[in-house]
């Protein structure tokens, strides 16, 4: 059970729970033997080295990804289950956790068969969880770019709408002249350009903001970055680095043509007096201004107050 719990907790990214089980299992086992079999109290401390052994073996086997879970768990159990009786037989008598009669061939067979059955059931359960996880992932992520999709963005906006938008930045980016690229080279090439752009956008966002930011694909050639706790200047630095990266590394089409991919953008910063939808609308207006007046640039919403008011457009998100 401890080994199985370790794998399940690792799968759920809560590995510390697995460590707790690996230590508690031998502790309770030795306590049971101490109370039922009247073993010396000092033998209770055997749980320490048994737990350490479990952790070491589990950490080794969890890295052997070529083996299915059921085989890894089985091998670990067969290894770990045979070590304690061998150690008990060679330790001085006062450290024995139980008498040798406890480890009979019949009991080992029973425990082994029971554990294999448990692992078989666990394997079915893990496969079920894996399938559910993949289905959930497909519902939340864009199939082409592997970015979070619009539905995920909508859920994110609903969560943010319950909080103050202060220090929340929305940055919307749109690839320039993407329709022309599709018409010239075809939609398959257009998809490759989207993947090419996505990889560089995601890398720059994570390099600048780490886990503070989320990157979404709205659909088509539009993308959105939502980040909290940074400044507009930080976002402009990120977009400048992205633009420079795209300028220095042209995209090469299947026919050998080199294309410099550019983008336009809009950035808006939240404050206590704005809800998140207002921030989104302002970023959208700033993007529209960039597309209309100077493609390849990124406009800040706060600068629009000094510019023409012809940026009004309905927000379609």
C-alpha positions in Angstrom: 0.0 0.0 0.0 2.9 2.4 0.8 4.5 1.8 -2.6 1.2 2.2 -4.4 0.4 5.4 -2.5 3.8 6.8 -3.4 3.1 6.3 -7.1 -0.4 7.7 -6.9 0.8 10.7 -5.0 3.6 11.3 -7.5 1.1 11.0 -10.3 -1.1 13.7 -8.6 2.0 15.8 -8.0 1.6 15.5 -4.3 4.8 13.5 -3.7 5.1 14.4 -0.1 2.1 12.3 0.7 3.9 9.3 -0.8 6.9 9.9 1.5 4.6 10.1 4.5 3.0 6.7 3.6 6.5 5.1 3.0 7.4 6.0 6.6 4.1 5.4 8.3 3.6 1.9 6.8 6.6 0.3 8.5 5.9 2.3 11.7 2.4 0.9 12.0 3.6 -2.6 11.0 6.3 -2.6 13.7 3.8 -1.3 16.2 1.4 -4.0 15.4 4.1 -6.7 15.7 5.3 -5.1 19.0 1.8 -5.2 20.5 0.7 -8.6 19.1 4.0 -10.6 19.1 5.6 -9.1 22.2 8.8 -8.2 20.5 11.4 -6.0 22.3 10.6 -2.3 22.3 13.9 -1.4 20.7 12.7 -3.3 17.6 10.1 -0.6 17.1 12.8 1.6 15.7 13.3 -0.7 12.7 10.6 1.4 11.0 13.3 4.1 10.4 15.6 2.0 8.2 12.6 0.2 6.6 11.1 3.6 5.6 14.5 4.8 4.3 14.8 1.6 2.3 11.3 2.1 0.8 12.0 5.7 -0.2 15.4 4.8 -1.9 13.9 1.9 -3.8 10.8 3.9 -4.9 12.9 6.8 -6.0 15.0 4.5 -8.1 12.1 2.7 -9.7 10.0 5.8 -10.4 12.7 6.9 -12.8 12.5 3.7 -14.9 9.8 5.1 -17.1 10.2 2.4 -19.7 8.5 -0.1 -17.3 4.7 0.1 -16.8 3.5 1.1 -13.4 2.3 -2.4 -12.5 5.7 -4.0 -13.2 7.6 -1.4 -11.3 5.3 -1.7 -8.2 5.6 -5.5 -8.4 9.4 -5.5 -8.6 9.7 -3.1 -5.8 7.4 -5.2 -3.6 9.3 -8.4 -4.3 12.6 -6.7 -3.5 11.5 -4.8 -0.4 9.4 -7.7 1.0 12.3 -10.1 1.1 14.9 -7.8 2.7 13.5 -7.4 6.3 13.4 -11.1 7.2 17.0 -11.5 5.9 18.2 -8.6 8.0 16.3 -9.8 11.1 18.0 -13.1 10.9 21.5 -11.6 10.9 21.0 -8.9 13.5 21.6 -9.4 17.2 18.6 -11.0 19.0 17.5 -7.8 20.7 16.9 -6.1 17.3 14.6 -8.9 16.0 11.2 -7.5 15.2 9.6 -10.9 15.3 10.4 -14.6 15.4 11.5 -16.5 12.4 8.3 -18.5 12.4 6.4 -15.3 11.3 8.0 -15.5 7.9 6.7 -18.8 6.6 6.6 -19.7 2.9 2.8 -19.8 3.0 2.5 -16.2 4.5 4.9 -14.8 1.9 2.9 -16.4 -0.9 -0.3 -15.0 0.5 1.0 -11.5 0.9 2.6 -11.6 -2.6 -0.6 -12.8 -4.3 -2.7 -10.2 -2.4 -0.3 -7.4 -3.3 -0.2 -8.4 -7.0 -4.0 -8.3 -7.0 -4.0 -4.9 -5.4 -1.5 -3.6 -8.0 -3.6 -5.0 -10.8 -6.6 -3.1 -9.5 -4.4 0.0 -9.0 -3.2 -0.3 -12.6 -6.8 -0.1 -13.9 -7.5 2.9 -11.6 -4.3 4.8 -12.8 -5.2 4.1 -16.4 -8.7 5.5 -15.7 -7.1 8.6 -14.1 -4.8 9.0 -17.0 -7.6 8.9 -19.5 -9.6 11.4 -17.5 -6.6 13.7 -17.3 -6.0 13.6 -21.0 -9.7 14.3 -21.7 -9.6 17.3 -19.3 -6.4 18.5 -20.9 -7.9 18.3 -24.4 -10.8 20.4 -23.1 -8.5 23.1 -21.6 -5.7 23.2 -24.2 -5.5 24.2 -27.8 -4.8 21.1 -29.9 -2.4 22.8 -32.3 -0.2 25.0 -30.0 -0.7 23.2 -26.7 -1.4 26.6 -25.1 -4.4 27.1 -22.8 -7.5 27.7 -25.0 -10.2 30.4 -24.9 -12.4 28.3 -22.6 -9.6 28.3 -20.1 -9.1 32.0 -20.5 -12.8 32.5 -19.9 -12.6 30.5 -16.7 -9.5 32.5 -15.7 -11.4 35.8 -16.3 -14.3 34.6 -14.2 -11.9 33.8 -11.3 -10.2 37.2 -11.7 -13.5 39.0 -11.8 -14.1 38.0 -8.2 -10.9 39.8 -7.1 -9.4 43.2 -7.5 -7.7 43.7 -10.9 -4.9 45.8 -9.3 -1.5 44.8 -10.8 -3.2 42.4 -13.3 -1.8 42.9 -16.8 -3.5 41.7 -20.0 -1.4 41.6 -23.1 -3.0 40.6 -26.4 -0.8 39.8 -29.4 -1.9 39.3 -33.0 0.4 38.0 -35.8 0.5 40.5 -38.6 -0.8 39.7 -42.1 -1.6 36.2 -41.2 -4.4 35.9 -43.8 -2.0 36.9 -46.5 0.5 34.2 -45.3 -2.3 31.6 -45.4 -3.4 32.7 -48.9 0.2 32.6 -50.2 1.5 29.4 -48.6 -1.6 27.5 -47.6 -3.2 26.7 -44.2 -0.8 23.9 -43.3 2.1 26.3 -43.6 0.0 28.8 -41.6 -0.4 26.2 -38.8 3.4 25.7 -38.7 3.9 29.5 -38.4 1.4 29.5 -35.4 3.5 26.7 -33.7 6.7 28.5 -34.5 5.4 31.7 -33.0 3.9 29.9 -30.0 7.1 28.3 -29.0 9.0 31.6 -29.0 6.2 33.5 -27.2 5.9 30.8 -24.5 9.6 30.7 -24.0 9.9 34.5 -23.6 6.9 34.7 -21.2 8.2 32.0 -19.0 11.8 33.4 -19.1 10.5 36.8 -17.9 7.6 35.9 -15.6 7.8 32.2 -14.7 4.7 30.9 -13.1 3.3 34.4 -12.6 2.0 34.4 -16.2 -0.4 32.3 -18.3 -0.4 32.2 -22.1 -3.6 31.5 -24.1 -4.5 31.1 -27.7 -7.8 32.9 -28.3 -8.1 31.3 -31.7 -6.8 32.1 -35.2 -3.6 34.2 -34.9 -4.5 35.9 -31.6 -2.8 35.2 -28.3 -3.1 36.5 -24.8 -0.8 36.8 -21.8 -2.2 37.3 -18.4 0.3 38.2 -15.7 0.1 39.6 -12.1 2.5 41.5 -10.0 4.7 43.0 -12.8 4.8 46.4 -14.5 3.8 47.4 -18.0 7.5 48.1 -18.7 8.2 44.5 -17.8 5.7 43.4 -20.4 7.1 45.8 -23.0 10.5 44.4 -22.4 9.2 40.9 -23.0 7.5 41.8 -26.2 10.6 43.7 -27.4 12.7 40.5 -26.8 10.1 38.4 -28.6 10.1 40.8 -31.6 13.9 40.8 -31.7 14.0 37.0 -31.5 11.6 36.8 -34.5 13.6 39.3 -36.5 16.9 37.5 -36.0 15.5 34.0 -36.7 13.3 34.0 -39.8 10.8 31.3 -40.4 11.6 29.1 -43.3 8.7 27.8 -45.4 8.6 24.3 -47.0 9.6 26.0 -50.3 12.6 27.6 -48.7 11.3 31.1 -48.5 12.3 33.1 -45.4 9.6 35.0 -43.6 10.0 37.5 -40.8 7.1 37.0 -38.5 5.9 40.2 -36.8 3.1 40.9 -34.4 1.1 43.8 -33.0 -0.1 44.0 -29.4 -2.0 45.9 -26.8 -1.3 46.0 -23.1 -3.6 47.2 -20.2 -2.9 47.4 -16.5 -5.6 46.9 -13.9 -6.2 49.0 -10.8 -8.7 49.1 -7.9 -11.2 51.1 -10.0 -11.3 48.6 -12.9 -12.8 45.2 -13.2 -10.9 42.6 -15.2 -13.3 42.9 -18.2 -12.5 46.6 -18.5 -8.8 45.7 -18.5 -9.4 43.2 -21.2 -11.4 45.7 -23.3 -8.6 48.3 -22.9 -6.0 45.9 -24.1 -8.1 45.0 -27.0 -8.5 48.7 -28.0 -4.8 49.1 -27.7 -4.2 46.1 -30.0 -6.7 47.6 -32.5 -4.8 50.9 -32.5 -1.5 49.1 -33.2 -3.0 47.1 -36.0 -4.6 50.2 -37.6 -1.8 52.7 -37.1 1.5 50.9 -36.9 1.7 47.2 -37.4 4.6 45.5 -35.6 4.2 47.7 -32.5 2.8 47.2 -29.1 0.5 50.0 -27.6 -0.2 50.6 -23.9 -3.8 51.4 -23.1 -2.7 54.3 -20.9 -1.1 56.0 -23.9 -4.4 55.9 -25.9 -5.8 58.8 -23.8 -3.3 61.0 -25.5 -4.1 59.7 -28.9 -7.1 59.8 -31.2 -10.4 58.3 -29.8 -11.0 56.4 -33.1 -9.9 53.1 -31.4 -13.4 52.2 -30.2 -14.4 48.8 -31.4 -16.8 46.1 -29.9 -15.0 43.6 -27.7 -15.8 40.1 -29.1 -14.3 38.0 -26.4 
